[in-house]
Amino acid sequence: MCAAVHTEGNPRLAELQTLANELRTLTATVHEAPAKLDQEIAGLRQELRELEAAISKTRQKRKYLESRSAAQAGQRQRVRQIYLFVGRVEQALENVTVSRNVDELREQVSRLAQRIADLKRDLDPSAQRDRLNAAIDTVSATIANYARLLTLEHASENVRLNIRELTLQFSPLSGRTDFLWEVGSGQNWVGYHIAGLLALHEHFIRLGQSPVPRFLLIDQPSQVYFPEAWPTMNENSSGVTKGDSSSDIEGVRRIFSALSHFLEAVAEQFQVIVTEHAGAITWQGLPNVHLVGNWRENHDEYLIPAAWLGNEEGD
């Protein structure tokens, strides 16, 4: 420069060029950083939304489980209180026994201790399960007996009362379990309902002290056999001869026979009321079956006598 010779200029320029390159690289990196940061922020926001959704589902599930277990929690609390009360009574009895040596008090303590032992046995969950299973076995066996008396289908299979589904289940030798709604005709449906009701009432009566009323009202059990009304209580259904309808007549007669058998089994400590349109041929001659009234026109009075209706204005 200006005719001067500079031998050290090139290295300085090289250093400047190197610094310029580093600056350019750094600048490019700085320009790319916001895009990468935005992408990472978007990913974190998506992950946050997914976690919030999972938390919401968990909260809903917890709320459902809490509401579902509220009844069980209340029952556990009541049983816990009962045990606490029994413990306090035991302690009080112990204190009385230690503090007073009186024969009368000792006898009372002994009676109360026996009562406490009985209550503990009744409150024992395993004992409760055993009593429930024993009752179900007894009722199921009685249902099977009535099913055979009614000559129902599947009566030879293992018939069992299912208290969870409130129905009957059948376990054939094949191993498959079928429920009542899966096995058969209207005759089976009516027959097994009658068998189940009679078996349950037998069980409740044998309990001695039971709040279940001792009467049963059955409305037209012959409906699945004779859907049309009979003309009178003493005639066959119109258009059906005795030979044609004998199997249906016998089916209805077996129902009345089962009801009569039930009354004998419970020593007539029960009342069965049947409203029926079928003729007397289906029940006549069976023990414990009595005609109370024939509520057809020109026969007995209806539930509301005609005199009550009044025939004059103002009545």
C-alpha positions in Angstrom: 0.0 0.0 0.0 1.4 3.4 -1.1 4.5 1.5 -2.4 5.0 0.0 1.1 5.5 -3.7 1.5 3.6 -5.3 4.5 4.6 -8.9 5.1 2.3 -9.4 8.1 -1.0 -8.3 6.4 -2.1 -11.6 5.1 -2.2 -13.5 8.5 -4.2 -10.6 9.9 -6.7 -10.9 7.1 -6.9 -14.6 7.5 -7.8 -14.2 11.2 -10.4 -11.6 10.2 -11.8 -14.1 7.7 -11.9 -16.9 10.3 -13.7 -14.6 12.7 -16.2 -13.6 10.0 -16.9 -17.2 9.2 -17.5 -18.0 12.9 -19.8 -15.0 13.2 -21.8 -16.1 10.1 -22.2 -19.6 11.6 -23.2 -18.2 14.9 -25.7 -15.9 13.2 -27.3 -18.8 11.3 -27.6 -20.8 14.5 -29.3 -17.9 16.2 -31.8 -17.6 13.3 -32.6 -21.4 13.5 -33.0 -21.4 17.3 -36.5 -19.8 17.4 -38.0 -22.4 15.0 -36.6 -25.2 17.1 -37.8 -23.7 20.3 -41.3 -23.2 18.9 -41.4 -26.8 17.8 -40.3 -28.0 21.2 -42.8 -25.7 22.9 -45.6 -27.1 20.7 -44.5 -30.7 21.6 -44.5 -29.8 25.3 -47.9 -28.2 25.0 -49.3 -31.4 23.3 -47.8 -33.5 26.1 -49.4 -31.2 28.7 -52.8 -31.5 27.1 -52.5 -35.3 27.1 -51.5 -35.4 30.7 -54.4 -33.1 31.6 -56.8 -35.4 29.8 -55.4 -38.4 31.6 -55.8 -36.5 35.0 -59.5 -35.7 34.0 -60.2 -39.4 33.2 -58.6 -40.5 36.5 -60.7 -38.0 38.4 -63.9 -39.2 36.8 -63.0 -42.8 37.5 -62.2 -42.0 41.1 -65.6 -40.2 41.5 -67.4 -43.2 40.0 -65.6 -45.7 42.3 -66.3 -43.5 45.3 -70.0 -43.2 44.6 -70.2 -47.0 43.9 -68.5 -47.9 47.1 -70.5 -45.4 49.3 -73.1 -48.0 50.2 -70.4 -50.6 51.1 -68.5 -48.1 53.0 -71.6 -47.2 55.0 -72.2 -50.9 55.7 -68.6 -51.4 56.9 -69.0 -48.4 59.1 -72.1 -49.9 60.7 -70.5 -53.3 61.3 -67.4 -51.5 62.8 -69.7 -49.6 65.2 -71.5 -52.8 66.1 -68.2 -54.4 67.0 -67.1 -51.4 69.0 -70.4 -51.5 70.9 -70.0 -55.3 71.6 -66.5 -54.6 72.9 -67.7 -51.9 75.3 -70.4 -54.2 76.5 -67.9 -57.0 77.1 -65.7 -54.6 79.0 -68.6 -53.4 81.1 -69.6 -57.0 81.9 -66.0 -57.8 82.9 -66.0 -54.8 85.2 -69.3 -55.9 86.8 -68.0 -59.4 87.3 -64.8 -58.2 89.0 -66.4 -55.6 91.2 -69.4 -57.6 92.4 -69.6 -61.1 93.5 -73.3 -61.5 93.2 -75.0 -64.7 91.9 -77.8 -62.8 90.1 -75.3 -60.5 88.4 -73.2 -63.5 87.4 -76.2 -65.2 85.8 -77.0 -62.0 83.9 -73.4 -61.7 82.8 -73.5 -65.3 81.6 -76.7 -64.7 79.6 -75.4 -61.5 78.0 -72.0 -63.2 77.2 -73.9 -66.0 75.4 -76.0 -63.4 73.6 -72.8 -61.6 72.5 -71.3 -64.8 71.3 -74.5 -65.5 69.2 -74.4 -62.0 67.7 -70.7 -62.4 66.8 -71.5 -65.6 65.1 -74.4 -64.0 63.2 -72.2 -61.1 62.2 -69.4 -63.3 61.0 -69.1 -62.8 57.1 -68.2 -66.4 56.5 -71.1 -67.6 58.5 -73.4 -65.3 56.6 -72.2 -66.6 53.3 -72.6 -70.2 54.5 -76.2 -69.5 55.6 -77.0 -67.7 52.2 -75.5 -70.6 50.2 -77.4 -73.1 52.3 -80.7 -71.2 51.7 -80.0 -71.0 48.0 -79.3 -74.8 47.8 -82.6 -75.5 49.7 -84.7 -73.2 47.5 -83.1 -74.5 44.3 -83.8 -78.1 45.3 -87.4 -77.2 46.0 -87.7 -75.4 42.6 -86.4 -78.6 40.9 -89.1 -80.7 42.7 -91.9 -78.4 41.5 -90.4 -78.4 38.0 -90.6 -82.2 37.9 -94.2 -82.0 39.3 -95.1 -79.6 36.5 -93.1 -81.8 34.0 -91.2 -78.8 32.7 -88.3 -79.0 30.2 -84.8 -79.0 31.7 -86.2 -80.2 35.0 -83.6 -83.0 35.1 -80.7 -80.5 34.9 -79.1 -78.6 37.8 -81.6 -75.8 38.4 -80.3 -73.1 40.6 -81.6 -69.7 41.9 -79.3 -66.9 40.8 -79.8 -64.0 43.3 -77.4 -61.7 41.4 -79.4 -61.8 38.2 -82.7 -62.5 40.0 -83.5 -65.4 37.7 -83.0 -69.2 37.4 -80.0 -70.8 35.7 -79.6 -74.3 34.3 -76.3 -76.2 34.2 -76.6 -79.3 31.9 -73.9 -82.0 31.7 -72.4 -80.2 28.7 -71.1 -77.6 31.1 -72.8 -74.5 29.6 -74.9 -72.4 31.9 -78.2 -71.2 30.5 -80.6 -68.7 32.1 -84.4 -68.9 32.2 -84.9 -66.4 29.3 -82.8 -68.8 27.1 -84.7 -72.0 27.7 -87.8 -72.5 26.0 -91.5 -71.9 25.6 -94.2 -69.9 27.4 -95.2 -73.0 29.3 -91.6 -73.2 30.7 -91.6 -69.5 31.5 -94.9 -69.7 33.5 -94.0 -73.0 35.1 -90.6 -72.0 36.4 -92.0 -68.7 37.7 -94.6 -70.6 39.7 -92.0 -73.1 40.9 -89.7 -70.4 42.0 -92.4 -68.4 43.8 -93.7 -71.5 45.6 -90.1 -72.6 46.6 -89.3 -69.1 48.0 -92.5 -69.0 50.0 -91.8 -72.4 51.4 -88.4 -71.2 52.6 -89.8 -68.0 54.1 -92.5 -69.9 56.0 -90.0 -72.3 57.5 -88.0 -69.4 58.8 -90.6 -68.9 61.4 -90.2 -65.1 61.8 -90.4 -63.6 58.3 -91.8 -60.3 57.1 -93.0 -61.9 53.8 -96.8 -61.9 53.5 -98.3 -65.4 53.4 -100.4 -65.1 50.3 -99.8 -65.3 46.6 -101.9 -63.8 43.7 -101.6 -65.5 40.3 -103.5 -64.1 37.3 -104.5 -66.5 34.5 -101.7 -69.1 34.5 -103.5 -70.8 31.6 -102.9 -67.9 29.3 -100.0 -69.7 27.5 -102.3 -72.7 27.0 -105.7 -71.0 26.2 -105.2 -67.4 25.0 -108.9 -67.1 24.2 -111.5 -66.7 26.9 -113.7 -69.7 27.8 -117.4 -69.2 27.4 -118.3 -70.5 30.9 -116.5 -72.0 33.8 -117.8 -75.5 33.0 -117.3 -75.7 29.2 -114.3 -76.3 26.9 -112.9 -73.4 24.9 -114.9 -72.7 21.7 -113.8 -74.8 18.7 -111.5 -77.0 20.8 -112.5 -80.6 21.5 -111.5 -82.5 24.6 -109.2 -84.8 22.6 -107.4 -81.9 20.8 -106.8 -79.9 23.9 -106.1 -82.7 26.4 -102.4 -81.9 26.7 -103.1 -78.3 27.3 -105.8 -79.1 29.8 -103.4 -81.4 31.6 -100.7 -78.7 31.6 -103.1 -76.2 33.4 -104.3 -79.0 35.7 -100.7 -79.6 36.7 -100.4 -76.0 37.7 -103.4 -76.3 40.1 -102.0 -79.6 41.3 -98.7 -77.9 42.1 -100.5 -75.2 44.1 -102.4 -77.8 46.0 -99.2 -79.7 46.8 -97.6 -76.5 48.0 -100.5 -75.8 50.4 -100.1 -79.3 51.8 -96.4 -78.9 52.2 -96.8 -75.7 54.3 -99.7 -77.2 56.3 -102.1 -74.7 54.7 -100.5 -71.7 56.5 -100.9 -69.8 53.3 -103.5 -68.5 50.8 -103.2 -68.7 47.0 -105.6 -66.6 45.0 -106.0 -67.5 41.3 -108.0 -65.4 38.8 -108.7 -67.7 35.9 -110.9 -67.9 32.8 -110.2 -71.6 32.1 -113.0 -74.1 32.7 -113.5 -76.2 35.7 -112.1 -79.2 33.8 -108.7 -77.8 34.6 -109.0 -77.8 38.4 -112.2 -79.7 39.5 -111.6 -82.5 41.9 -108.2 -81.3 43.1 -107.8 -80.9 46.9 -107.4 -77.4 48.3 -108.9 -75.8 45.2 -112.2 -73.9 45.9 -114.3 -71.8 43.6 -115.0 -68.4 45.3 -116.9 -66.7 42.5 -117.7 -66.8 38.8 -117.5 -63.2 37.7 -119.2 -63.7 34.3 -122.4 -62.1 33.2 -125.5 -63.6 34.7 -123.5 -65.4 37.3 -122.0 -64.1 40.6 -121.5 -60.4 41.5 -118.3 -58.8 40.3 -115.8 -57.2 42.7 -118.0 -54.1 42.7 -121.7 -55.3 43.2 -124.3 -53.9 40.7 -126.2 -52.4 43.7 -123.3 -50.1 44.4 -123.4 -48.5 41.0 -127.0 -47.1 41.4 -129.7 -47.1 38.8 -131.3 -43.7 39.6 -130.1 -40.2 38.9 -128.3 -38.6 41.8 -127.1 -41.9 43.2 
